[in-house]
Amino acid sequence: MRRTHMTNVHLPRRRFLHLAFGAAALPFAPYVARSQTYPSRPVRIVVGFPAGGAVDVAARLIGQCLTERLGQTFVIENRPGAAGNIATEAVLRAQPDGHTLLLVGAFNAINATLYDRLSFNFVRDFAPVGSINRNPLALLVNPSSPAKSVAELVRYAKGSPGKLNMASAGNGTPQHVAGDLFKMMAGVDMLRVPYPGSAPALTALLGGQVDVTFETLLASLEHIKTGKVRALAVTTANRSDALPDIPAISEFLPGYEATGWSGIGAPRDTPIEIVLKLNREINACLADSGIRSRLAALGGSAHATSPAEFAKFISDETEKWAKVIRFAGIKAE
């Protein structure tokens, strides 16, 4: 397979959006037989991370609902490794018939620039099916920190450049790039201290070894509620239902947004009528109150889209994180 540099996404992005927006007109066209008979056998949803994590749970919720609605089993296949790239490439190589799908997420948008060479171009080679959820991160400090707000943290950081330590859960993770986006937009210099995951990063913050971290609500909400860490803000454009009294960073830094998200993708040449059928069924699942409450328990919210809307979101995310990764000089481990 031809190996593709990921340094310029503009042409693939235009094609990606053209295909997705073109799909929007197809509900008015007659459906062919393959849409009516799909799925004709069990469907795999490939997840690039171990079982039990937030993206895996989201995949299993949607998979179970699709099983009930479409009458064929949707099987979750965990293929962890290389920050989701192994699973992504496996789906790319699959037959584009709708029977092999990918649980896509923020990692795909980040990896497009983080990895110098990949055997695929995510924006070019995958068809967006639909979004599942959006999950905020929280900007956290130790309770002993003098900063009681984002504005105070920025003033303190600017007054002591390079002296604040910022824990990061893994290189190139959403937590990492969210922190670097903050540094870029606020114009502050904080020393990044990498950790192999959320648990050790939070432990370092709890113990006062670091001053700041960005973390998912799934990992940090209990610590926030018990006062073991102080949440200054959430990273979504608006406040989170899980922490309605905590402001969004965008209230202090207009335009700031760093969202964890997941959705379903398929190989590029998957028939549009199958993509649209899957999209309708996923959105019907997301309207179910039980699924919405389960997704809320992950710290976020259900977020239904059309394929065209999801395509634009992915393209925008890919371009945004490309700027941050280049600004910060982040390299894959």
C-alpha positions as CSV (number, residue, x, y, z in Angstrom):
1,M,0.0,0.0,0.0
2,R,1.3,3.5,-0.9
3,R,2.5,5.4,2.2
4,T,1.2,8.9,2.4
5,H,2.7,12.0,4.0
6,M,0.2,13.6,6.3
7,T,1.5,17.2,6.0
8,N,-1.2,18.6,3.7
9,V,-4.9,17.6,4.2
10,H,-6.5,20.3,2.0
11,L,-7.1,18.3,-1.1
12,P,-8.3,15.2,0.8
13,R,-10.4,17.5,3.0
14,R,-12.2,19.0,0.0
15,R,-12.9,15.5,-1.4
16,F,-14.0,14.3,2.0
17,L,-16.5,17.1,2.4
18,H,-17.7,16.8,-1.3
19,L,-18.5,13.1,-0.8
20,A,-20.2,13.7,2.5
21,F,-22.3,16.6,1.4
22,G,-23.2,14.8,-1.8
23,A,-24.6,12.1,0.4
24,A,-27.1,14.5,1.9
25,A,-29.1,14.5,-1.3
26,L,-29.4,10.8,-1.5
27,P,-32.3,10.2,0.9
28,F,-34.6,11.5,-2.0
29,A,-33.3,8.8,-4.4
30,P,-34.7,5.3,-4.4
31,Y,-32.8,2.8,-2.2
32,V,-31.2,-0.1,-4.0
33,A,-31.6,-3.7,-2.8
34,R,-28.3,-3.8,-0.9
35,S,-29.6,-1.2,1.5
36,Q,-32.8,-3.1,2.1
37,T,-30.9,-6.3,2.8
38,Y,-28.0,-4.8,4.8
39,P,-26.7,-6.1,7.1
40,S,-26.8,-9.6,5.7
41,R,-24.3,-11.1,8.3
42,P,-22.7,-10.0,11.6
43,V,-21.0,-6.6,11.6
44,R,-17.7,-5.9,13.3
45,I,-17.0,-2.6,15.0
46,V,-13.3,-2.4,15.4
47,V,-12.0,-0.4,18.5
48,G,-8.4,0.6,18.6
49,F,-8.1,0.4,22.4
50,P,-8.6,-2.2,25.2
51,A,-12.0,-3.2,26.5
52,G,-13.4,-1.1,29.3
53,G,-12.3,2.4,28.3
54,A,-14.6,5.2,27.4
55,V,-14.4,4.6,23.6
56,D,-15.0,0.9,24.0
57,V,-18.1,1.5,26.2
58,A,-19.5,3.9,23.6
59,A,-18.9,1.3,20.9
60,R,-20.6,-1.4,22.9
61,L,-23.6,0.8,23.7
62,I,-24.2,1.6,20.0
63,G,-23.4,-2.0,18.9
64,Q,-26.0,-3.5,21.2
65,C,-28.6,-1.0,20.1
66,L,-27.8,-1.6,16.4
67,T,-28.1,-5.4,17.0
68,E,-31.6,-4.9,18.4
69,R,-32.7,-2.5,15.6
70,L,-31.2,-4.2,12.6
71,G,-31.5,-7.9,13.5
72,Q,-27.9,-8.8,13.0
73,T,-25.1,-9.0,15.6
74,F,-22.8,-6.0,15.9
75,V,-19.6,-7.5,17.4
76,I,-17.0,-5.3,19.1
77,E,-13.4,-6.3,18.2
78,N,-10.7,-4.7,20.3
79,R,-7.4,-4.2,18.4
80,P,-5.3,-1.9,20.5
81,G,-2.0,-0.5,19.6
82,A,-0.2,2.5,18.0
83,A,-2.8,5.0,19.4
84,G,-5.6,3.5,17.4
85,N,-3.6,3.2,14.1
86,I,-3.6,-0.6,14.0
87,A,-7.4,-0.8,14.1
88,T,-7.8,2.1,11.6
89,E,-5.6,0.3,9.1
90,A,-7.4,-3.0,9.6
91,V,-10.7,-1.4,8.7
92,L,-9.2,0.4,5.8
93,R,-8.2,-3.0,4.3
94,A,-11.6,-4.5,4.8
95,Q,-14.3,-4.9,2.2
96,P,-16.3,-1.6,1.9
97,D,-19.6,-3.3,2.3
98,G,-20.7,-2.0,5.7
99,H,-19.9,-5.1,7.6
100,T,-16.6,-3.8,9.0
101,L,-16.8,-0.4,10.8
102,L,-14.4,1.6,12.9
103,L,-14.9,3.4,16.2
104,V,-13.3,6.7,15.3
105,G,-12.4,9.4,17.8
106,A,-10.2,12.4,18.5
107,F,-7.1,10.2,18.3
108,N,-7.7,9.9,14.5
109,A,-7.7,13.6,14.0
110,I,-4.6,14.0,16.1
111,N,-2.7,11.0,14.6
112,A,-3.0,12.5,11.1
113,T,-0.3,15.0,11.9
114,L,1.4,13.3,15.0
115,Y,2.6,10.4,12.8
116,D,4.9,11.5,10.0
117,R,4.1,8.5,7.8
118,L,1.0,6.3,7.8
119,S,-0.2,3.8,5.3
120,F,-3.5,5.6,5.1
121,N,-4.9,9.2,5.1
122,F,-7.8,9.2,7.5
123,V,-9.6,12.2,5.9
124,R,-9.3,10.7,2.4
125,D,-9.7,7.0,3.1
126,F,-12.6,6.8,5.4
127,A,-16.3,7.6,5.1
128,P,-17.9,9.4,8.1
129,V,-21.0,7.6,9.2
130,G,-22.1,9.5,12.3
131,S,-21.1,10.9,15.7
132,I,-21.8,9.2,19.0
133,N,-20.8,11.6,21.8
134,R,-18.8,14.6,22.9
135,N,-16.8,14.5,26.1
136,P,-15.2,17.5,27.9
137,L,-11.9,17.5,29.6
138,A,-11.4,19.5,32.8
139,L,-8.6,21.9,33.6
140,L,-7.5,20.9,37.0
141,V,-5.2,22.3,39.7
142,N,-4.2,21.1,43.2
143,P,-6.4,22.6,45.9
144,S,-3.4,24.4,47.3
145,S,-2.9,26.3,44.1
146,P,-3.4,30.1,44.4
147,A,-5.3,30.0,41.1
148,K,-9.1,30.1,41.6
149,S,-10.0,30.8,38.0
150,V,-8.6,30.4,34.5
151,A,-7.7,34.1,34.5
152,E,-5.8,33.8,37.7
153,L,-3.9,30.8,36.4
154,V,-2.9,32.6,33.2
155,R,-1.7,35.6,35.2
156,Y,0.3,33.4,37.5
157,A,1.8,31.5,34.6
158,K,2.8,34.6,32.8
159,G,4.4,36.0,35.9
160,S,6.4,32.8,36.4
161,P,7.1,31.5,32.9
162,G,8.2,27.9,32.8
163,K,7.8,27.3,36.6
164,L,4.3,25.7,36.5
165,N,4.4,21.9,35.8
166,M,1.6,20.5,33.6
167,A,1.0,16.8,33.9
168,S,0.0,15.0,30.6
169,A,-1.5,11.6,30.3
170,G,0.5,10.2,27.3
171,N,2.2,11.8,24.3
172,G,-0.2,13.1,21.7
173,T,-3.3,12.2,23.7
174,P,-6.3,14.5,23.8
175,Q,-5.2,15.5,27.3
176,H,-1.8,16.5,26.0
177,V,-2.9,18.5,23.0
178,A,-5.7,20.2,25.0
179,G,-2.9,21.5,27.3
180,D,-0.8,22.7,24.4
181,L,-3.8,24.4,22.8
182,F,-4.3,26.2,26.1
183,K,-0.7,27.3,26.2
184,M,-0.8,28.5,22.6
185,M,-4.0,30.5,23.0
186,A,-3.2,31.9,26.4
187,G,0.4,32.7,25.6
188,V,1.8,30.9,28.6
189,D,4.8,28.7,29.2
190,M,4.2,25.7,31.4
191,L,6.6,22.7,31.7
192,R,5.0,19.5,30.5
193,V,5.6,16.4,32.6
194,P,4.5,13.3,30.7
195,Y,2.9,10.3,32.5
196,P,1.9,6.9,31.0
197,G,-1.8,7.5,31.7
198,S,-4.6,9.3,33.5
199,A,-4.1,7.6,36.8
200,P,-0.5,8.5,37.4
201,A,-1.0,12.0,36.1
202,L,-3.9,12.5,38.6
203,T,-1.9,10.9,41.4
204,A,0.9,13.4,40.7
205,L,-1.6,16.3,40.9
206,L,-3.2,15.0,44.1
207,G,0.3,14.6,45.7
208,G,1.4,18.1,44.6
209,Q,4.2,16.9,42.3
210,V,2.6,18.9,39.5
211,D,0.5,22.1,39.3
212,V,-1.9,21.6,36.4
213,T,-3.4,18.9,34.3
214,F,-6.1,18.4,31.7
215,E,-8.1,15.2,32.3
216,T,-11.4,13.5,31.2
217,L,-14.4,13.9,33.4
218,L,-14.7,10.1,33.5
219,A,-11.3,9.9,35.3
220,S,-11.5,13.1,37.4
221,L,-15.2,13.7,38.3
222,E,-15.1,11.9,41.6
223,H,-11.9,13.8,42.6
224,I,-13.6,17.1,41.7
225,K,-16.7,16.4,43.6
226,T,-14.8,15.4,46.8
227,G,-12.6,18.4,46.6
228,K,-9.3,16.5,46.1
229,V,-8.7,18.5,42.9
230,R,-10.0,21.9,41.9
231,A,-11.7,22.2,38.5
232,L,-11.1,25.7,37.0
233,A,-13.0,25.0,33.8
234,V,-14.1,22.5,31.2
235,T,-12.8,22.4,27.6
236,T,-16.0,22.1,25.6
237,A,-17.4,25.3,24.0
238,N,-20.2,25.4,26.6
239,R,-20.5,24.3,30.2
240,S,-21.0,20.6,31.0
241,D,-24.2,19.2,32.4
242,A,-22.0,17.2,34.8
243,L,-20.4,20.3,36.2
244,P,-22.9,23.1,35.5
245,D,-21.2,25.6,38.0
246,I,-17.8,25.2,36.4
247,P,-17.2,27.6,33.5
248,A,-15.9,26.7,30.1
249,I,-12.4,27.9,29.1
250,S,-13.9,29.7,26.2
251,E,-15.5,32.1,28.7
252,F,-11.9,33.3,29.3
253,L,-10.3,32.4,26.0
254,P,-12.8,32.9,23.2
255,G,-12.7,30.2,20.6
256,Y,-11.0,27.6,22.9
257,E,-12.4,24.1,22.5
258,A,-10.8,20.7,23.0
259,T,-13.4,17.9,22.9
260,G,-13.1,14.2,23.3
261,W,-15.4,12.5,20.9
262,S,-16.3,9.3,19.2
263,G,-18.3,8.1,16.2
264,I,-18.5,5.5,13.5
265,G,-16.6,5.4,10.3
266,A,-16.4,3.0,7.4
267,P,-14.0,2.3,4.5
268,R,-14.1,5.1,1.8
269,D,-16.0,3.1,-0.9
270,T,-18.8,1.9,1.4
271,P,-22.1,2.5,-0.5
272,I,-23.7,5.7,0.4
273,E,-27.1,4.1,0.9
274,I,-25.5,1.8,3.6
275,V,-23.8,4.8,5.3
276,L,-27.1,6.7,5.4
277,K,-29.0,3.6,6.8
278,L,-26.4,3.3,9.5
279,N,-26.5,7.0,10.3
280,R,-30.3,6.9,10.7
281,E,-30.1,3.9,13.0
282,I,-27.3,5.4,15.1
283,N,-29.2,8.6,15.5
284,A,-32.3,6.7,16.6
285,C,-30.1,4.9,19.2
286,L,-28.8,8.3,20.5
287,A,-32.4,9.5,21.0
288,D,-33.0,6.7,23.5
289,S,-33.0,8.0,27.1
290,G,-31.2,4.9,28.4
291,I,-28.3,5.3,26.0
292,R,-28.2,9.0,26.6
293,S,-27.9,8.4,30.4
294,R,-25.2,5.8,29.9
295,L,-23.2,8.2,27.7
296,A,-23.7,10.9,30.3
297,A,-22.2,8.6,32.9
298,L,-19.0,8.8,30.8
299,G,-18.9,12.5,31.5
300,G,-20.2,13.7,28.2
301,S,-23.3,13.8,26.1
302,A,-24.9,12.1,23.1
303,H,-24.3,14.0,19.9
304,A,-26.2,12.9,16.7
305,T,-25.1,14.3,13.3
306,S,-25.6,13.7,9.6
307,P,-22.6,12.2,7.7
308,A,-22.0,15.6,6.2
309,E,-21.9,17.3,9.6
310,F,-19.6,14.6,10.9
311,A,-17.3,15.0,7.9
312,K,-16.9,18.7,8.5
313,F,-16.3,18.2,12.2
314,I,-13.6,15.6,11.6
315,S,-11.9,17.8,9.0
316,D,-12.0,20.9,11.3
317,E,-10.6,18.8,14.1
318,T,-7.8,17.5,12.0
319,E,-6.7,21.0,10.9
320,K,-6.9,22.4,14.4
321,W,-4.8,19.7,15.9
322,A,-2.3,19.9,13.1
323,K,-1.7,23.6,14.0
324,V,-1.2,22.7,17.7
325,I,1.1,19.7,17.1
326,R,3.3,21.8,14.8
327,F,3.3,24.8,17.3
328,A,4.3,22.6,20.2
329,G,6.6,20.3,18.2
330,I,4.9,17.2,19.4
331,K,6.3,13.9,18.1
332,A,5.0,10.4,18.2
333,E,6.7,8.2,20.8
